[in-house]
Amino acid sequence: MKARDLLVRKLLPCMLLTAMHYAIAEDTANLKAPASQRNFVTCPIIMDTEDVPCWVAEYEGERYYLTVQTGRGGGATVFPFAGMVNHEMLVEGTVTDEPRICGGIVLREAKLSPMTDVTPGCGKVVPGEGYRTKGPRPIGPDGDPPGPRETTAIRVSRGPSRDELAAAYAAAVEKRAARTFQVNYFFDSNYLPFPLEQRTVDEAARYAAEIDASKVKITGYRGRTVLSTGGVVEEQTGLARARAQKIADIFAFFEFPADRMEVAWNEAAEDQGGVRDFELRRATIEVLP
């Protein structure tokens, strides 16, 4: 691992905000996510499956597959992390008709956000029911029915290769092109998970230095999620500023000139009507030549 990456990782663990209570805003009770979505707050369930646990959730009498304990995986377009025992979770995803996994309906374009507050007893462990999560990465876990059979797992598309990404980066540096980087977040947090989000901030800082950027504009935003049951859960006030300022602190740590940085934030909580609302929990980094 490069020294620069290590420095970023040392800075980031302190960025998780202190515990707070999310709330369903009373004046938004008329809002409801489309039938194609499942957005809900739940206590996740851990199935004792082989080789690693499978995380599922129950919602309105139906089981939904979330992820596996290995972390990012399971084939979602937005790769969710495993949950946390004794913490509720905000589930945001699109319903599919794919073969079930661990007995649950598969959600894609999904985001899983462990809530910060402790909820004792949340995250119970249940038997594996014969399901398996075996298979080489990046193959996801097996689906229904349990027991020996050909896998029904779906191969995950990982996008451009490292060489392709490196070539695109080098071309942008050579052209000194203006670039905008977007960083996404868990609900109610300014923590930057490893590797994607941390790498995004690191690449933006490195790019600004390599093109000797005339200005870097960092803007933080906060969001809210329209629930399937109606109403919304909204991130805390002040989070947009916290997100922007933490990224600015990283740029300052890497000695990018303060007089070339513009730090702004928009505290208006945004949503997309219950479809991929998590995309608006973000900060943007505009690097100008």
Stockholm file with secondary structure:
# STOCKHOLM 1.0

chainA/1-289         MKARDLLVRKLLPCMLLTAMHYAIAEDTANLKAPASQRNFVTCPIIMDTEDVPCWVAEYEGERYYLTVQTGRGGGATVFPFAGMVNHEMLVEGTVTDEPRICGGIVLREAKLSPMTDVTPGCGKVVPGEGYRTKGPRPIGPDGDPPGPRETTAIRVSRGPSRDELAAAYAAAVEKRAARTFQVNYFFDSNYLPFPLEQRTVDEAARYAAEIDASKVKITGYRGRTVLSTGGVVEEQTGLARARAQKIADIFAFFEFPADRMEVAWNEAAEDQGGVRDFELRRATIEVLP
#=GR chainA/1-289 SS CCHHHHHHHHHGGGGSCCCCCCCBCGGGTTCCCCTTEEEEEECCEEEEEESSCEEEEEETTEEEEEEETTBSCSSCSSCCCCCCTTCCEEEEEEECCSCCBTTBEEEEEEEEEECSSCCTTCSCEEEEEEEECCSCTTBCCCBSSCSSSCCCCCBCCCCSCHHHHHHHHHHHHHHTCCEEEEEECCTTCCCCCTTHHHHHHHHHHHHHHHTTCSEEEEEEEEEEEECTTSSEEECCTTHHHHHHHHHHHHHHHTTCCGGGEEEEEEEEEECCTTSSGGGGSEEEEEEEC
#=GC SS_cons         CCHHHHHHHHHGGGGSCCCCCCCBCGGGTTCCCCTTEEEEEECCEEEEEESSCEEEEEETTEEEEEEETTBSCSSCSSCCCCCCTTCCEEEEEEECCSCCBTTBEEEEEEEEEECSSCCTTCSCEEEEEEEECCSCTTBCCCBSSCSSSCCCCCBCCCCSCHHHHHHHHHHHHHHTCCEEEEEECCTTCCCCCTTHHHHHHHHHHHHHHHTTCSEEEEEEEEEEEECTTSSEEECCTTHHHHHHHHHHHHHHHTTCCGGGEEEEEEEEEECCTTSSGGGGSEEEEEEEC
//
